[in-house]
Amino acid sequence: METISIKLDENIARDIDEAMKKHRYTTKTEFIREAIRKQLSDLDKEDLKKYVASLRGFSKRKTTDEDLHRIREKLADEYEKRFK
């Protein structure tokens, strides 16, 4: 595991302490790790949304309702695998 040192504004540090108590985190490290994991997950979701949005209008062929249903099911499976 890599050690990273950061400096925080006193107000942010105080907010972290309050959130830790409220949400029962035992250490600042645990709190910050989870915050970083959440941010990385949110960024992945944002990238995926942009990718899906870029596909809009990509296909010039006719799409049936059955095709759309299959595509939605496939995307739902991919979302579930990726983001659990």
C-alpha distances in whole Angstrom, upper triangle without the diagonal:
4,7,10,13,16,20,22,25,27,28,25,23,26,26,23,24,27,25,23,26,28,25,24,20,19,17,16,12,14,16,15,12,15,17,15,15,19,19,18,20,23,23,23,26,27,27,28,31,32,32,34,37,37,38,41,45,43,45,49,50,51,49,50,49,48,46,44,44,42,40,39,38,36,34,33,32,29,28,28,26,24,23,24
4,6,10,13,17,19,23,25,26,23,22,25,25,22,23,26,25,23,26,28,26,25,21,20,17,16,12,14,16,14,12,16,17,14,15,19,19,17,20,22,22,22,25,27,26,28,31,31,32,34,36,36,38,41,44,43,45,49,50,52,49,51,50,49,47,45,45,43,41,40,39,37,35,35,33,31,29,29,27,25,25,26
4,7,10,14,16,20,21,23,20,19,22,22,19,21,24,23,21,24,26,24,23,20,18,15,14,10,13,15,13,12,15,16,14,16,19,19,18,21,23,23,24,27,28,28,30,32,33,33,36,38,38,40,43,46,45,47,51,52,54,51,53,52,51,49,47,47,45,43,42,41,39,37,37,36,33,31,31,30,27,26,28
4,7,10,13,17,19,20,17,16,20,20,17,19,22,21,20,23,25,24,23,19,19,15,13,10,13,14,11,11,15,15,13,15,18,17,17,20,22,21,22,25,26,26,29,31,31,32,34,36,36,39,41,44,43,46,50,51,53,50,52,51,51,48,46,46,45,42,41,41,39,36,36,35,33,31,31,30,27,26,28
4,7,10,14,15,18,15,14,17,18,16,17,21,20,19,22,24,23,23,19,19,15,12,11,14,15,12,13,16,16,14,17,19,18,19,22,23,23,25,27,28,28,31,32,33,34,37,38,38,41,43,46,45,48,52,54,55,53,54,53,53,51,48,48,47,45,43,43,42,39,38,38,35,33,34,33,30,28,30
4,7,10,12,14,12,11,15,16,14,16,19,18,18,21,23,22,22,19,19,15,12,11,14,14,11,13,16,14,13,17,18,17,18,21,22,21,24,26,26,27,30,31,31,33,35,36,37,39,41,45,44,47,51,53,54,52,53,52,52,50,47,47,47,44,42,43,41,38,38,38,35,33,33,33,30,28,30
4,7,9,12,10,9,13,14,13,15,18,18,18,21,23,22,23,20,20,16,13,13,16,15,13,15,18,16,15,19,20,19,20,24,23,23,26,28,28,29,32,33,33,35,37,37,38,41,43,46,46,49,52,54,56,53,55,54,54,52,49,49,49,46,44,45,43,40,40,40,38,35,36,35,32,30,32
4,6,8,6,6,10,11,10,12,15,15,16,18,20,20,21,18,19,16,12,13,16,14,12,15,17,14,15,19,19,18,20,23,22,22,25,27,26,28,31,31,32,34,36,36,37,40,42,45,45,48,52,54,55,52,54,52,53,51,48,48,48,45,43,44,43,39,39,39,37,34,35,35,32,30,32
4,5,5,6,9,10,11,13,14,15,17,19,20,21,22,20,21,18,14,16,19,16,15,18,19,17,18,21,21,20,22,25,24,24,28,29,28,30,33,33,33,36,38,37,39,42,43,46,46,50,53,55,56,54,55,54,54,52,49,49,50,47,45,45,45,41,40,41,39,36,37,37,34,32,34
4,5,5,6,9,10,11,12,14,15,17,18,20,21,19,19,17,14,17,19,16,15,19,20,18,19,23,23,22,25,27,26,27,30,31,30,32,35,35,36,38,40,40,42,44,45,49,49,52,56,58,58,56,57,56,56,54,51,51,52,49,46,47,47,43,42,43,41,38,38,39,36,33,35
4,5,5,6,9,10,11,12,14,16,16,18,19,18,20,18,15,17,19,16,15,19,20,17,19,22,21,20,24,26,24,25,29,29,29,31,34,33,34,37,38,38,40,43,43,47,47,51,54,56,56,54,55,53,54,52,49,49,49,47,44,45,45,41,40,41,40,36,37,38,35,32,34
4,5,5,6,9,10,10,12,14,15,16,17,16,17,15,12,14,16,13,12,16,16,13,15,18,18,17,20,22,21,22,25,26,25,28,30,30,31,34,35,35,37,40,40,44,44,47,51,53,53,51,52,50,51,49,46,46,46,43,41,42,41,38,37,38,36,33,33,34,31,28,30
4,5,5,6,9,10,10,13,14,15,16,14,15,12,9,12,14,11,11,15,16,14,16,19,19,18,21,23,23,24,27,28,28,30,32,32,33,36,37,38,39,42,43,47,47,50,53,55,55,53,54,52,53,51,48,48,48,45,43,43,43,39,38,39,37,34,34,35,32,29,31
4,5,5,6,9,10,11,12,14,15,14,15,13,11,14,16,13,13,17,17,16,18,21,20,20,23,25,24,26,29,29,29,32,34,34,35,38,39,39,41,44,45,48,49,52,55,57,57,54,55,53,54,52,49,49,49,47,44,44,44,41,39,40,39,36,36,36,34,31,32
4,5,5,6,8,10,10,12,14,13,15,14,11,14,15,12,12,16,15,13,16,19,18,18,21,22,21,23,26,26,26,29,31,31,32,35,36,36,38,41,41,45,45,48,52,53,53,51,52,50,50,49,46,45,46,43,41,41,41,38,36,37,36,32,32,33,31,28,29
4,5,5,6,9,10,10,11,10,12,10,7,11,11,8,9,12,12,11,13,16,15,16,19,20,20,22,24,25,25,28,30,30,31,34,35,35,37,40,41,44,45,47,51,52,53,50,51,49,49,48,45,44,44,42,39,40,39,36,35,35,34,31,30,31,29,26,27
4,6,5,6,9,10,10,9,10,9,8,11,12,9,11,14,14,14,16,19,18,19,22,23,23,25,28,28,29,31,33,33,35,37,38,39,41,43,44,48,48,51,54,56,56,53,54,52,52,51,48,47,47,45,42,42,42,39,37,38,37,33,33,34,31,28,29
4,5,5,6,9,10,10,12,12,11,14,14,11,13,17,16,15,18,20,19,20,23,24,23,26,28,28,29,32,33,33,35,37,38,38,41,43,44,47,48,51,54,55,55,52,53,50,51,50,47,46,46,44,41,42,42,39,37,38,37,33,33,34,32,28,29
4,5,5,6,8,8,11,11,10,13,12,9,11,14,12,12,15,17,15,17,20,20,20,22,25,25,25,28,30,30,32,34,35,35,38,40,40,44,45,47,50,52,52,49,49,47,47,46,43,42,43,41,38,38,38,35,33,34,33,29,29,30,28,25,25
4,6,5,5,5,7,8,7,10,9,7,10,12,11,12,15,16,16,17,20,21,21,23,26,26,27,29,31,31,33,35,36,37,39,41,42,46,46,49,52,53,53,50,51,48,48,47,44,43,43,41,39,38,38,36,34,34,33,30,29,30,28,25,25
4,6,5,7,8,10,10,14,12,11,14,16,15,15,19,20,19,21,24,24,24,27,29,29,30,33,34,34,36,38,39,40,42,44,45,49,49,51,55,56,56,52,53,50,50,50,47,45,46,44,41,41,41,38,36,36,36,32,31,32,31,27,27
4,6,8,11,13,13,16,14,12,15,17,15,15,19,20,18,20,23,23,23,26,28,27,28,31,32,32,34,37,37,38,40,42,43,46,47,49,53,54,53,50,50,48,48,47,44,43,43,42,39,38,39,36,34,35,34,31,30,31,29,26,26
4,6,9,11,12,14,12,9,13,14,12,13,16,17,15,18,20,20,20,23,25,24,26,29,30,30,32,34,34,35,38,40,40,44,45,47,50,51,51,47,48,45,45,44,41,40,40,39,36,35,36,33,31,31,31,27,26,27,26,23,22
4,6,9,11,13,10,9,13,14,13,14,17,18,17,20,22,22,23,26,27,27,29,31,32,32,35,37,37,38,41,42,43,47,47,49,53,53,53,50,50,48,47,47,44,42,42,41,38,37,37,35,33,33,32,29,28,29,27,24,23
4,6,7,9,7,6,10,11,10,12,15,15,15,18,20,20,21,24,25,25,27,29,30,31,33,35,36,37,39,41,42,46,46,48,52,53,53,49,50,47,47,46,43,42,42,40,38,37,37,34,32,32,31,28,27,27,26,23,23
4,7,9,7,8,11,12,12,14,16,17,18,20,22,23,24,26,27,28,30,32,33,34,36,38,39,40,42,44,45,49,49,51,55,55,56,52,53,51,50,49,47,45,45,43,41,40,39,37,35,35,34,31,30,30,28,25,25
4,5,5,6,9,10,11,13,14,16,17,19,20,22,23,25,26,27,29,31,32,33,35,37,38,39,41,43,44,48,48,50,54,55,55,52,53,51,51,49,47,46,45,43,41,40,40,37,35,35,34,31,30,30,28,25,25
4,5,5,6,8,10,10,12,14,15,16,18,20,21,22,24,26,27,28,30,31,33,35,36,37,39,41,42,46,46,48,52,53,54,51,52,50,50,48,46,45,44,42,40,40,39,36,35,35,33,30,30,29,27,25,25
4,5,5,6,9,10,10,12,14,15,16,18,20,21,22,24,26,27,29,30,31,33,35,36,37,39,41,45,44,47,50,52,52,50,51,49,48,47,44,43,43,41,39,38,37,34,33,33,31,29,28,27,25,23,24
4,6,5,6,9,10,11,12,14,15,17,18,20,21,23,24,26,27,29,30,32,33,35,36,38,40,43,43,45,49,50,50,47,48,46,46,44,42,41,40,38,36,35,35,32,30,30,29,26,25,25,23,20,21
4,6,5,6,9,10,11,12,14,15,17,18,20,21,23,25,26,27,29,30,32,33,35,37,38,42,42,44,48,49,49,46,47,45,45,43,41,40,40,37,35,35,34,31,30,30,28,25,25,25,23,20,21
4,5,5,6,9,10,10,12,14,15,16,18,20,21,22,24,26,27,29,30,31,33,35,37,40,40,43,46,48,48,45,47,45,45,43,40,40,39,37,35,35,34,31,30,30,28,25,25,25,22,20,21
4,5,5,6,9,10,11,12,14,15,17,18,20,21,23,24,26,27,29,30,32,33,35,39,38,41,45,46,46,44,45,43,43,41,39,38,37,35,33,32,31,29,27,27,25,23,22,22,19,17,18
4,5,5,6,9,10,10,12,14,15,16,18,20,21,22,24,26,27,28,30,32,34,37,37,39,43,44,44,41,42,40,40,38,36,35,35,32,30,30,29,26,25,25,23,20,20,20,17,15,16
4,5,5,6,9,10,10,12,14,15,16,18,20,21,23,24,26,27,29,31,32,36,36,38,42,43,44,41,42,40,40,38,36,35,35,32,30,30,29,26,25,26,24,21,21,21,18,16,17
4,5,5,6,9,10,11,12,14,15,16,18,20,21,23,24,26,27,29,31,35,34,37,40,42,42,40,41,40,40,38,35,35,34,31,30,30,28,26,25,25,23,20,20,20,17,15,17
4,5,5,6,9,10,11,12,14,15,17,18,20,21,23,24,26,27,29,33,32,35,38,40,40,38,39,37,37,35,32,32,31,29,27,27,25,23,22,21,19,17,17,16,14,12,13
4,5,5,6,9,10,10,12,14,15,16,18,20,21,22,24,26,27,31,31,33,37,38,39,36,37,35,35,33,31,30,30,27,25,25,24,21,20,21,19,16,16,16,13,11,13
4,5,5,6,9,10,10,12,14,15,16,18,20,21,22,25,26,30,30,32,36,37,38,36,37,35,36,34,31,31,30,28,26,26,25,22,21,22,20,17,18,18,15,13,15
4,5,5,6,9,10,11,12,14,15,17,18,20,21,23,25,29,28,31,34,36,37,34,36,34,34,32,30,30,29,26,24,25,23,20,20,20,17,15,16,16,12,11,14
4,5,5,6,9,10,11,12,14,15,16,18,20,21,23,27,26,29,32,34,34,31,33,31,31,29,27,26,26,23,21,21,20,17,16,17,14,12,13,13,9,7,11
4,5,5,6,9,10,10,12,14,15,16,18,20,22,25,25,28,31,33,33,31,32,30,31,29,26,26,26,23,21,22,21,17,17,18,16,13,14,15,12,10,13
4,5,5,6,9,10,11,12,14,15,16,19,21,24,24,27,30,32,33,30,32,31,31,29,26,27,26,23,22,23,21,18,18,19,16,14,16,16,13,11,15
4,5,5,6,9,10,11,12,14,15,17,19,23,22,24,28,29,30,28,30,29,29,26,24,24,23,20,19,20,18,15,15,16,13,11,13,13,9,9,13
4,5,5,6,9,10,10,12,14,16,17,21,21,23,27,28,28,26,27,26,26,24,21,21,21,18,16,17,16,13,13,14,12,9,11,12,9,8,12
4,5,5,6,9,10,10,12,14,16,20,19,22,26,27,28,26,28,27,27,25,22,23,23,19,18,20,18,15,16,17,15,12,15,16,13,12,16
4,5,5,6,9,10,11,13,15,18,18,21,24,26,27,25,27,27,27,24,22,23,22,19,18,20,18,14,16,17,14,12,16,16,12,13,16
4,5,5,6,8,10,11,13,17,16,18,22,23,24,22,24,23,23,21,18,19,19,15,14,16,14,11,12,14,10,9,13,13,10,11,14
4,5,5,6,9,10,11,15,15,18,21,23,23,21,23,22,23,20,17,18,19,15,14,16,15,11,13,15,12,11,14,15,13,13,16
4,6,5,6,9,10,14,14,17,20,22,23,21,24,23,24,22,19,21,21,17,16,19,17,14,16,18,15,14,18,18,16,16,19
4,5,5,7,9,12,11,14,18,20,21,19,22,22,22,19,17,19,18,15,15,17,15,12,15,16,13,13,17,17,14,16,19
4,5,5,7,11,10,13,16,18,18,16,19,18,19,16,14,16,15,12,11,14,13,10,12,14,12,12,15,16,14,15,18
4,5,5,9,10,13,16,18,19,17,19,19,21,18,15,17,18,14,14,17,16,13,15,18,16,15,18,20,18,18,21
4,6,8,8,11,14,17,18,17,20,21,22,19,17,19,19,15,16,19,17,15,18,20,17,17,21,21,19,20,23
4,6,5,8,11,13,15,14,17,18,18,15,13,16,16,12,13,16,15,13,16,18,16,16,20,20,19,20,23
4,5,8,10,13,13,12,15,16,18,15,13,16,16,13,13,17,16,14,17,19,18,18,21,23,21,22,25
4,6,7,10,11,11,14,16,18,15,13,17,17,14,16,19,18,17,20,22,21,21,24,26,24,26,28
4,7,9,12,12,15,17,18,15,14,17,17,14,16,19,17,16,20,21,20,20,24,24,23,25,28
4,6,8,9,12,15,16,12,12,16,15,13,15,18,17,16,20,21,20,22,25,25,25,27,29
4,7,9,13,15,17,14,14,18,18,16,18,21,20,20,23,25,24,25,28,29,28,30,32
4,6,10,13,14,11,12,16,16,14,17,20,19,19,23,24,23,25,28,29,29,31,32
4,7,10,11,10,11,14,14,14,16,19,19,19,22,24,24,25,28,29,29,31,32
4,7,8,6,7,10,11,10,13,15,15,16,18,20,21,22,24,26,26,28,29
4,5,5,6,9,10,11,12,14,15,17,18,20,21,23,24,26,27,28,29
4,5,5,6,9,10,10,12,14,15,16,18,20,21,22,24,26,26,27
4,5,5,6,9,10,11,12,14,15,17,18,20,21,23,24,26,26
4,5,5,6,9,10,11,12,14,15,17,18,20,21,22,24,25
4,5,5,6,9,10,10,12,14,15,16,18,20,21,22,23
4,5,5,6,9,10,11,12,14,15,16,18,20,21,21
4,5,5,6,9,10,11,12,14,15,17,18,20,20
4,5,5,6,9,10,11,12,14,15,16,18,19
4,5,5,6,9,10,10,12,14,15,16,17
4,5,5,6,9,10,11,12,14,15,15
4,5,5,6,9,10,11,12,14,15
4,5,5,6,8,10,10,12,13
4,5,5,6,9,10,10,11
4,5,5,6,9,10,10
4,5,5,6,8,9
4,6,5,6,7
4,6,5,5
4,6,5
4,6
4
